[in-house]
Amino acid sequence: MRRLVFGIAAVVACSWACELTAQQVPPPPGLPSPRVNNVFPCGAKTGTSVEVSITGFDLDEPTSLLFSHAGIKGEYLKPKEPEPDPKKKEAPKKAAPIAPTGPFKFKVTVDASVPPGLYDLRVVNKWGVSNPRFFAVGEFTEVNEKEPNNDVPDAQKVDIGTTINGVLQNPADVDYSIFTGKKGQRILISCLASSLDTKAKPMIELYSQSGRKLGLNRNYRDTDALLDVVLPDDGEYLVRLFEFTYQTGSPDFGYRMTISTAPWIDVISPPAIEPGKPTPVTLYGRNLPGGTPSGFAIDGRPLDKLVVTITPPSDPLAPQRLALHDYIDPVSAMQDGFEYSIKGPGGTSNIVAVYFAREKVVLKKNDGGSKPETAEALAAPCEVAGMIHKKNDRDWYSFDAKKGEVFYIEATAERNGRAADFFFNIYAPPDPKMPVAKMTDVGGGEIDDETDQQNINLHPTEFFTRSADPPAHKFTAPADGKYLIAIGCRESSMLTGPQTAYRLRVGPAKPDFRAILKPYQKSYQAGSSAHQDGSEAYEVLVHRMDGFNGSITLTAEGLPAGVTGKPTVIGPGTKFGVLVLEIGASAAAFTGPITVKATATLPDGKPLVREARPAAVVWGVQPMQNIPVVARLTQSLVLAVRPEKGFFKVVADPTAATIKPPPGLGETKVSGPIVVKQGDKITVPVKATWIGTEKPNVTLVAEPTTVNPQLAPITVQPGGQPTMAKPDVTATIDVKATAPPGLYSVVLRGDAQVGFIRDPMAKGAKANVPTSSFTNPIEFTVLPSSVAKLTPGAIPNNTIKAGSTAEMTIKIERQYDYAGEFKVKFELAKGMTGVTAEDVTVPAGKDEAKLVFKATADAKPGAVAGIVIVTATYDKKYPIAHETKVNFTIAPADKKK
């Protein structure tokens, strides 16, 4: 059933991706904000200059291009005005203005020091800065396709070692090119499409002089194509490139095709190495310098192998980053790693990712492990790198564990770039020779209907990270012993070898997180267009790892003068938030990168500091379709401030908030930071202020913190909508009784229709367009009702003799990861005397207290009642008391003889 469901999901995903790239989504209604659709040519040779044409929306009055590498510059080429005719008295007419959609032309200069790779390009103009589009830097001769090239006689002649930039302008567009090669040359024809943020789905075919088809390829990686052919003879060869199925085509369907004998890396094994440790790895690919036959093939083409030593970056922050001048889709975006390429006689290879392992790396031994009885022993913690060598095979591993010991077991393949569907199961056999069917299955990695979808997908539409990899499995050993792991690939009847390279981690919990930050614009590609006296917002998405559920604080850094931003907090049990920047009334115009730091604290008090990873929508969708956008990581987060004034602001006042506990308790006003208990409600004043003379009604909306708001630990409900007559309203924050304790913040969005004229010099009435403003974050701390569950033991015979002592053990079951100390004291019931107990302290990390009761010599015999009070100091400053009743009997003292 699971395979059927996943298969259907894969077909649906493919259909929406194809439909998404085919449709032309208009810009969202609202204020102008520059958006780039296509760039042509979409690359240049290092050390050269090229004229680039760009189209999109709201691109009017551009000033320059902004690249993610300082060695690439983009100068706007203004249209030349007509020269005056000396024979005519009247002045020549001025050049017609270019439409906001373009095309606009720029001169792009690439410094010789810029290495080959993909770099973000953005348009800077009067409205702000655009979304990014990839611009490729290569090392080969660059040409643009020359029309007509739609038939064999018109094929464009090029040499091996040439990159052709082209566009499939319409569904029937076919581009032919021709080159001369020699017998035995292994020619690689790489056609980038989706990697360059284009909509093209190219298929490439190669023909001999006699018309014999020598090869074809499409979808090598997403919609990129890679054709690999060994030339059979000296002579000319014809390349035919077209849009698969001939159903779509437009200026957005650009491509970049390179014909070369350069190396190509398909797979690196192991795919991950340890930080700071030079590691021998095996490259599997084509035209590898010094490579030897590997015995494996991809798409029927044989792969070479070559052992090289890779030294990871020395930067201590490198293991927390994913630094890659290549396309990084959401599926791989939570990995950490760096880029690698190799040079050969024919040029430099493609860029591939080398990931960082979270444990010690071991390589699978090829001579065993295919059966339970020959399972390869792992010295956990470790991360094993392997691949499926035989069809329909599974790899078996074993590890030792003590009762109660916790391991996280995680398999990755698709997240490493392999299009393979893996699974694993954990077995606890009483006898290693027992048949698998009779082994006890004690857990595994399966994606099925019962799996929590929030744990395997960061966002259902804005950043779709779900893959075929099974989610990490938390395994608690039920007993001392040896456990087996069987890992397999569901396509192993068709896929084997490097295509099935996987990573299998077996290790203790290493709580961590990764944060994604993207411009706040649902369903559309967007850049930045901030106005004075306004706000600029970024959507925050948090990926939690190994059970980490703490608060995460995000802080913007590198802000220009006049721009401020209070930190926003992603609270426990939540994964979404909004980071808001306040633009001052006199903030100067600015365009440039900023950074965002994310910090958290582990249960043991150790800090976690991570860089938020910027992302963007590549191709948007019509809103409310529940269809994922095409998105990727970007190489920088860019802010643009413009001198135009905003229209209105919404401001929350947490200092005037009130706290309403559960029914029966009185309401209190806040004095200082907001601190509440589980089950409380917070009422916060919110006020709208208008910048200009127009004062439209404002609709307040609470930003969600989880996929399903009904399951969120906190909910927010606006108590009214600001109007000119009543600008002051309130918002109520409902803290659920089950809300995990910790620090939270919430943000409200204000929406309004404002009057706007695009060109102040033009005549005409203002058009009403939607715009938004965001409140400052409302921050509050939720305290737990308790951090421990108490279980009092019994004193011997439940009796203390007068004049003697007795000991009682109080068991403490810690909650909410509280690891601090407890203060324990005993109080007799009112009116009772004769029994005391000294206060005791339970040290941090311990789970029981021993109270020694002492009955005075004159203690009155009979029943005694009292309470044990156990107090914890939560977050080092909030006392939380727990009480449990105790009862015992005072017996008369023994009579003296």
TORTILO-935392 format. One line per 3 residues: for each residue z negated, y, x negated of C-alpha. Coordinates in steps of 0.25 Angstrom, whole numbers. Each point is the difference from the previous one (the first is absolute). Layout:
Z:Y:X ~ ...
***
This chain:
0:0:0 ~ -3:9:-11 ~ 13:-2:-7
7:3:13 ~ -7:13:2 ~ 2:4:-14
14:-3:1 ~ 2:8:13 ~ -7:11:-7
9:0:-12 ~ 12:0:9 ~ -6:12:8
-3:7:-13 ~ 14:-2:-5 ~ 6:6:13
-9:12:0 ~ 3:3:-14 ~ 15:-1:2
-1:8:13 ~ -9:10:-7 ~ 10:3:-11
12:1:9 ~ -6:10:10 ~ 0:15:-3
-14:5:3 ~ 0:15:3 ~ -11:9:-6
-13:1:8 ~ -2:12:9 ~ -8:11:-7
0:10:-11 ~ 11:-1:-10 ~ -4:-10:-12
11:-4:-10 ~ 4:-14:1 ~ 10:-7:-9
9:-11:5 ~ 10:-3:-11 ~ 3:4:-14
14:-2:-7 ~ 1:-4:-11 ~ -13:-7:1
-1:-1:-16 ~ 4:5:-13 ~ 1:-4:-15
-11:4:-9 ~ 3:12:-8 ~ 10:5:10
2:10:11 ~ 6:-3:14 ~ 3:8:13
-7:-6:11 ~ 2:2:15 ~ -12:-2:10
0:0:15 ~ -12:-1:10 ~ -7:9:9
-7:14:-1 ~ 6:1:-14 ~ 4:15:1
-2:10:-11 ~ -3:-11:-11 ~ -5:5:-14
-1:-12:-8 ~ -2:-15:-1 ~ -14:-6:-4
0:-13:-8 ~ -11:-9:-3 ~ 4:0:-15
-1:14:-7 ~ 12:-4:-8 ~ 9:1:12
4:14:6 ~ 7:4:12 ~ 7:13:1
5:5:14 ~ 15:4:-1 ~ 2:11:10
14:1:6 ~ 9:10:-7 ~ 4:12:8
15:3:2 ~ 6:9:-11 ~ 4:13:5
16:2:1 ~ 4:12:-7 ~ 12:1:9
-9:1:12 ~ -9:12:4 ~ -10:-8:9
-11:-8:-7 ~ 2:-15:0 ~ -8:-8:11
-13:-6:-5 ~ -1:-15:-2 ~ -4:-6:13
-15:-4:0 ~ -3:-15:-3 ~ -6:-7:12
-14:-5:-1 ~ 5:-14:-1 ~ 8:3:-12
7:-4:-9 ~ -7:8:-11 ~ 4:-2:-14
-8:0:-12 ~ 1:-2:-15 ~ -8:-11:-5
-3:-1:-15 ~ -7:-13:-6 ~ -6:2:-14
4:-11:-10 ~ -15:-3:-1 ~ -1:-5:15
0:-16:0 ~ 9:-7:10 ~ -7:-2:13
-2:6:14 ~ -6:13:2 ~ -4:8:12
9:12:4 ~ -5:11:10 ~ 7:12:5
-8:13:-1 ~ 4:11:10 ~ -6:11:9
-7:-9:9 ~ -7:-9:-10 ~ 3:-12:-8
8:-13:5 ~ -3:-14:1 ~ 4:-8:-13
13:-7:-2 ~ 2:-9:-12 ~ 9:5:-11
4:-10:-11 ~ 1:2:-14 ~ 9:-9:-8
6:-3:-14 ~ 15:-3:4 ~ 12:8:3
-1:6:14 ~ 11:2:9 ~ 1:4:15
9:-9:9 ~ 14:6:2 ~ 7:-1:13
9:-6:4 ~ -6:-13:-5 ~ 1:-8:13
10:-10:-5 ~ 4:-8:-12 ~ 11:9:-5
-9:12:0 ~ -12:-7:-7 ~ -7:9:-9
1:-4:-15 ~ -13:0:-8 ~ -5:-6:-13
-11:-10:-1 ~ -13:8:-2 ~ 3:10:11
-8:4:12 ~ 7:4:13 ~ -6:9:10
6:-2:14 ~ -2:1:15 ~ 4:-9:11
4:11:9 ~ 4:-8:12 ~ -1:-15:5
14:-3:-5 ~ -2:6:-13 ~ 3:-9:-12
0:4:-14 ~ 8:-7:-11 ~ -2:2:-15
6:-8:-11 ~ -4:-3:-15 ~ 5:-7:-12
-8:-12:-6 ~ 0:-11:-9 ~ -1:-15:2
-14:-5:-1 ~ -7:14:2 ~ -11:-1:10
1:12:9 ~ -11:6:9 ~ 4:9:11
-12:7:6 ~ 1:8:12 ~ -13:8:4
-1:4:14 ~ -14:-1:7 ~ -6:2:-14
6:14:0 ~ -5:4:14 ~ 14:-2:7
4:-8:12 ~ 11:-8:-6 ~ 0:-15:1
11:-3:-10 ~ 7:-13:-3 ~ 8:-1:-13
11:-10:-3 ~ 7:-3:-13 ~ 15:-5:-1
9:-5:-11 ~ 14:5:-3 ~ 5:-11:8
-9:4:12 ~ -10:-11:-1 ~ -14:4:5
-9:-3:-12 ~ -13:4:7 ~ -7:9:10
-14:5:3 ~ -9:8:9 ~ -15:2:2
-4:-4:-14 ~ -12:9:3 ~ -1:7:13
14:5:2 ~ 3:1:-15 ~ 11:-9:-5
2:-7:-13 ~ 12:-8:-4 ~ 0:-9:-12
13:-6:-5 ~ 5:-6:-13 ~ 14:5:-2
10:-12:0 ~ 11:7:-8 ~ 4:13:-7
6:10:10 ~ -3:9:11 ~ -10:-3:11
-1:7:14 ~ -14:4:6 ~ 0:1:15
-12:7:7 ~ -2:2:15 ~ -11:2:10
-4:-14:5 ~ 5:-3:14 ~ 8:13:0
-9:6:11 ~ -5:13:-7 ~ 3:10:-9
-3:15:-3 ~ -4:10:-11 ~ -13:-7:0
6:-13:-5 ~ 0:3:-14 ~ 0:-10:-12
0:-1:-15 ~ 8:-11:-6 ~ -1:-3:-15
9:-10:-7 ~ -5:-5:-13 ~ -5:-11:-10
-14:6:0 ~ -12:-10:1 ~ -6:-2:13
-14:-5:3 ~ -2:-8:13 ~ -14:-5:-3
-12:1:-9 ~ -10:-11:-2 ~ -11:2:0
2:12:10 ~ -13:6:-3 ~ -8:2:-14
-14:4:-3 ~ -2:15:-3 ~ 0:3:-15
5:-13:-4 ~ 13:-2:-7 ~ 6:-13:7
12:-9:-2 ~ 8:-1:12 ~ 13:-7:4
11:8:5 ~ 10:-7:10 ~ 13:7:1
15:2:-4 ~ 5:5:-13 ~ -13:0:-6
1:3:-15 ~ -3:-13:-8 ~ -3:-7:13
2:-15:2 ~ 4:-8:13 ~ -12:-1:9
5:-12:9 ~ -2:9:12 ~ 9:8:9
0:11:10 ~ 11:0:11 ~ 7:-11:-9
0:9:-12 ~ -7:-6:-12 ~ -11:8:-6
-4:2:-15 ~ -14:0:-5 ~ -6:8:-11
-14:1:-5 ~ -5:14:-4 ~ -14:7:-2
-3:11:10 ~ -11:10:-4 ~ -6:7:12
-2:15:0 ~ -12:5:-8 ~ -4:10:11
-14:-5:5 ~ 4:4:14 ~ 13:-8:0
-6:-13:6 ~ -3:9:13 ~ 15:5:1
13:-5:3 ~ 9:8:-9 ~ 15:-3:3
13:8:0 ~ 5:-9:10 ~ 0:-3:15
-14:-4:4 ~ -1:-4:15 ~ -13:-2:8
-1:-15:-2 ~ -2:2:-15 ~ -6:14:0
-15:-5:-1 ~ 3:-7:-13 ~ -4:6:-14
10:-1:-11 ~ 11:7:-9 ~ 15:-1:-3
7:-8:-10 ~ 15:-1:-5 ~ 7:-6:-11
12:5:-8 ~ 12:-9:-4 ~ 14:2:-6
5:4:13 ~ -10:10:4 ~ -14:1:6
-5:-10:11 ~ -5:4:14 ~ -14:4:1
-10:-11:5 ~ -15:1:3 ~ -11:-7:-9
-13:0:8 ~ -14:0:-4 ~ -8:-13:3
-14:1:5 ~ -5:-12:-7 ~ 3:-7:-13
14:-5:0 ~ 4:-15:-2 ~ 13:-7:1
3:-12:9 ~ 2:-12:-8 ~ 14:-6:3
-4:-14:-3 ~ -10:-3:12 ~ -7:6:12
11:-5:10 ~ -10:-10:6 ~ -15:1:4
-4:-10:-10 ~ 7:8:-11 ~ -5:13:4
-1:10:-11 ~ -14:5:-3 ~ -2:14:0
-12:7:-7 ~ -3:11:11 ~ 1:11:0
14:1:-3 ~ 14:3:5 ~ 10:-11:-2
15:3:-1 ~ 10:-11:5 ~ 12:-3:7
5:-12:8 ~ 8:-9:-9 ~ 5:-11:10
5:1:14 ~ -10:-2:11 ~ -11:0:-10
-14:5:0 ~ -9:4:-12 ~ -14:-5:-1
-12:7:-7 ~ -15:-3:0 ~ -12:8:-3
-15:-2:0 ~ -10:8:9 ~ -14:0:3
-6:0:14 ~ 1:14:6 ~ 9:5:-11
10:10:5 ~ 15:0:-5 ~ 11:8:5
13:-8:-1 ~ 13:8:1 ~ 15:-4:-2
11:11:-2 ~ 15:-2:0 ~ 7:9:9
-9:11:-5 ~ 5:-3:-14 ~ 14:2:4
3:-15:4 ~ 6:-3:14 ~ -8:-12:2
-10:-4:10 ~ -12:-7:-6 ~ -13:-6:5
-12:-7:-5 ~ -11:-9:5 ~ -13:-4:-6
-6:-14:0 ~ -13:-6:-3 ~ 2:-15:-2
-11:-9:-2 ~ 9:-8:-9 ~ 11:7:-7
9:-13:2 ~ -1:1:15 ~ 13:3:8
2:14:4 ~ 0:-3:14 ~ -14:-5:-1
-5:12:-8 ~ -9:10:6 ~ 8:13:1
-11:11:-2 ~ 9:13:1 ~ 13:6:-5
10:11:1 ~ 8:0:13 ~ 6:11:8
-2:-5:14 ~ -3:6:14 ~ -15:0:-3
2:8:-13 ~ -6:15:1 ~ 13:8:-1
-7:12:-5 ~ -3:-8:-13 ~ 14:-3:-3
7:13:4 ~ -3:14:-4 ~ 7:7:12
8:-6:11 ~ 11:11:-1 ~ -3:10:-11
-2:-9:-12 ~ 4:-15:4 ~ -7:-8:-11
0:-14:7 ~ 7:-11:-9 ~ 1:-15:0
-11:-1:-10 ~ -13:-6:6 ~ -12:10:1
-11:-2:-10 ~ -10:-11:4 ~ -15:2:-2
-5:-14:-3 ~ -15:-4:0 ~ -2:-13:-7
-7:-9:11 ~ -6:-9:-12 ~ 0:-2:-15
13:-7:-4 ~ 14:0:-4 ~ 10:7:10
15:-1:1 ~ 11:10:3 ~ 14:-4:4
10:12:0 ~ 14:-2:5 ~ 12:8:4
6:-3:14 ~ 14:2:-5 ~ -2:-9:-12
11:-9:6 ~ 10:11:-4 ~ -8:8:-10
-5:-4:-13 ~ -3:5:-14 ~ -1:15:-3
3:4:14 ~ -13:-6:4 ~ -9:6:-11
-14:3:6 ~ -14:4:-4 ~ -12:-7:4
-13:7:-2 ~ -14:-7:1 ~ -11:9:-3
-13:7:5 ~ 1:12:9 ~ 5:12:-7
-2:11:11 ~ 11:11:-1 ~ 10:8:7
13:7:-1 ~ 3:13:8 ~ 14:4:5
3:15:3 ~ 12:5:7 ~ 4:13:7
-5:1:14 ~ 13:-2:8 ~ 0:-12:9
13:-8:0 ~ 8:10:-8 ~ 3:3:-15
-7:13:-4 ~ -3:8:-11 ~ -10:12:0
1:14:7 ~ -13:6:0 ~ -2:14:6
-11:11:-3 ~ -12:-1:9 ~ 4:-14:3
-3:-14:-4 ~ 8:-11:-7 ~ -4:-15:4
2:-13:-7 ~ -1:-14:6 ~ -10:-9:-7
1:-15:0 ~ -10:-9:-7 ~ 2:-14:-4
-14:-7:-2 ~ -1:-12:-10 ~ -10:-12:-1
-9:5:12 ~ -2:14:-5 ~ -4:8:12
-6:12:-6 ~ 3:15:3 ~ 11:6:-8
1:15:-3 ~ 13:7:-3 ~ 1:13:-7
12:8:-3 ~ 1:5:-15 ~ 10:10:-7
1:9:12 ~ 6:14:-2 ~ -8:13:3
-3:3:14 ~ 1:-15:4 ~ -13:-8:3
-3:-13:6 ~ -13:-7:4 ~ -1:-15:-4
3:-9:11 ~ -7:-14:2 ~ 5:-13:4
-12:-6:6 ~ -5:-15:0 ~ 8:-8:10
12:10:0 ~ 13:1:-8 ~ 7:13:5
-3:14:-2 ~ 6:14:-2 ~ -2:9:-13
1:15:4 ~ 3:11:-9 ~ -3:14:5
10:11:-4 ~ -6:13:-2 ~ 5:13:7
5:6:-14 ~ 4:-13:-7 ~ 12:2:-9
13:-8:1 ~ -1:-13:-7 ~ 7:-13:-2
-5:-10:-9 ~ -7:-14:-1 ~ -15:-2:3
-9:-12:-1 ~ -10:-7:9 ~ -12:-8:-6
-7:-11:8 ~ -14:-3:-3 ~ -10:-11:6
-13:-7:-4 ~ -2:-15:-1 ~ -12:-6:6
-6:-1:-14 ~ 1:15:-2 ~ 12:0:-9
11:10:3 ~ 14:-3:3 ~ 10:11:-3
15:-2:3 ~ 12:9:1 ~ 6:1:14
15:-5:0 ~ 10:9:6 ~ 10:-5:10
11:5:9 ~ 9:-5:11 ~ 14:-3:-5
7:-1:14 ~ -8:4:13 ~ 1:-6:14
0:6:14 ~ -15:1:3 ~ -7:-9:10
9:-12:-3 ~ -11:-8:-8 ~ 10:-2:-11
-4:1:-14 ~ 7:11:-8 ~ 6:-3:-14
-10:5:-10 ~ -3:-1:-15 ~ -9:6:-10
4:13:-7 ~ -3:5:-14 ~ -8:12:4
-6:7:11 ~ 6:14:2 ~ -6:12:7
8:12:5 ~ -6:13:5 ~ 8:11:6
-4:15:3 ~ 4:-1:15 ~ -13:0:9
-5:-12:8 ~ -1:1:15 ~ -14:-5:3
-12:-7:-6 ~ -11:-9:5 ~ -13:-1:-7
-12:-9:2 ~ -14:5:-2 ~ -8:-12:-4
-12:9:-3 ~ -2:3:15 ~ 1:-15:4
-10:-7:9 ~ -4:-15:-1 ~ -3:-8:13
-7:-13:-2 ~ 1:-11:10 ~ -5:3:14
-14:3:1 ~ -1:8:-13 ~ 2:15:-1
11:8:-6 ~ -2:6:-14 ~ 8:11:-7
5:-2:-14 ~ -7:7:-12 ~ 8:-4:-12
9:-12:-2 ~ 3:-8:13 ~ -8:-13:-1
0:-9:12 ~ -4:-14:4 ~ 8:-11:5
2:2:15 ~ -1:16:-1 ~ 10:10:5
4:13:-7 ~ 5:12:7 ~ 7:10:-9
5:14:4 ~ 15:2:-3 ~ 7:14:1
14:4:0 ~ 5:13:-6 ~ 14:6:1
6:7:-11 ~ 11:8:7 ~ 0:7:14
5:-13:7 ~ -12:-9:4 ~ 6:-13:6
-9:-11:5 ~ -5:-10:-10 ~ -1:-15:2
-10:-7:-8 ~ 2:-14:-5 ~ -9:-9:-8
7:-7:-12 ~ -2:-15:1 ~ -8:-7:-11
4:-15:3 ~ 13:-7:6 ~ -8:-3:13
-8:12:4 ~ -8:-8:9 ~ -5:-8:-11
-4:12:-9 ~ -14:2:-4 ~ 1:14:4
8:7:11 ~ 3:15:3 ~ 2:7:13
3:14:1 ~ -8:7:11 ~ 11:10:4
12:7:-5 ~ 0:14:-6 ~ 7:11:7
0:15:-1 ~ -10:2:11 ~ -9:-11:-6
2:-3:-15 ~ -13:-7:-2 ~ -1:-15:3
-7:-12:-5 ~ 3:-14:-5 ~ -9:-12:2
-1:-10:-11 ~ -5:-13:5 ~ -7:-9:-10
1:-14:4 ~ -13:-9:0 ~ 8:-9:-9
5:11:-10 ~ -2:-4:-14 ~ -9:10:-7
6:10:-10 ~ 7:13:-1 ~ 11:3:9
9:12:4 ~ 9:3:11 ~ 11:10:2
6:6:13 ~ 15:5:1 ~ 3:12:9
14:0:6 ~ 7:12:6 ~ 14:5:4
2:13:-8 ~ 12:10:1 ~ 9:0:-12
13:7:-5 ~ 7:-7:-11 ~ 7:13:-5
-8:13:3 ~ 13:7:-2 ~ 7:-7:11
0:4:15 ~ -6:-9:10 ~ -13:-4:7
-11:-9:-7 ~ 1:-14:1 ~ -12:-8:3
-3:-11:-10 ~ -12:-9:-2 ~ -9:2:-12
-13:-6:-4 ~ -13:5:-8 ~ -11:-9:-4
-15:2:-1 ~ -9:-1:-12 ~ -6:-14:-1
-13:-2:8 ~ -9:-8:-10 ~ -12:-8:4
-8:-12:-4 ~ -4:-12:8 ~ -13:-6:-3
-2:-15:4 ~ -11:-3:10 ~ -4:-10:-10
3:-6:-13 ~ -7:-13:0 ~ -4:-11:10
-15:-4:-2 ~ -6:-14:2 ~ -15:-1:-2
-5:-13:-5 ~ -13:-7:3 ~ -13:0:-7
-7:-14:-2 ~ -5:-5:14 ~ 3:15:4
-15:2:-3 ~ -8:9:-10 ~ -14:-2:-2
-9:12:0 ~ -2:4:-14 ~ 12:-7:-5
15:3:-3 ~ 13:-6:5 ~ 15:2:-4
12:2:10 ~ 14:0:-5 ~ 9:10:7
15:-4:-1 ~ 10:12:-1 ~ 15:-2:4
7:12:-6 ~ 11:7:8 ~ 11:10:-2
0:-3:-15 ~ -13:7:-2 ~ -5:-5:-13
-12:10:-3 ~ -15:-3:1 ~ -9:-1:12
-14:5:2 ~ -9:-9:8 ~ -13:3:7
-9:-6:11 ~ -6:7:11 ~ -11:-6:10
2:2:14 ~ -8:12:6 ~ -15:-3:2
0:-12:-10 ~ -7:0:-13 ~ -4:-10:-11
13:-3:-6 ~ 8:7:-11 ~ 12:-2:-9
5:7:-12 ~ 14:7:0 ~ 10:-8:-7
14:4:-5 ~ 12:-9:0 ~ 9:3:-12
15:3:2 ~ 8:-13:2 ~ -12:-8:4
-2:-6:14 ~ -14:-3:3 ~ -14:7:0
-14:-7:-2 ~ -11:7:8 ~ -14:-4:-4
-10:2:12 ~ -14:2:-3 ~ -11:-2:11
-13:7:-2 ~ -13:-8:0 ~ -4:6:13
14:-2:7 ~ -2:-4:14 ~ 6:-13:3
11:-1:10 ~ 15:3:1 ~ 6:11:-8
13:8:3 ~ 7:9:-9 ~ 14:5:-5
7:-1:-13 ~ 8:12:-3 ~ 11:-1:-10
6:13:-5 ~ 13:2:-7 ~ 6:13:-6
15:0:4 ~ 9:8:-8 ~ -12:4:-9
-5:10:10 ~ -1:-6:14 ~ -12:-9:4
3:-11:9 ~ -12:-8:6 ~ 0:-14:5
-12:-6:7 ~ -4:-14:4 ~ -12:-5:7
-10:-10:-6 ~ -11:-7:6 ~ -11:-9:-6
-15:-4:2 ~ -12:4:-7 ~ -10:-12:-2
-15:1:-3 ~ -3:-1:-15 ~ -6:-13:-5
-15:-1:1 ~ -7:0:-13 ~ -8:-12:-3
***
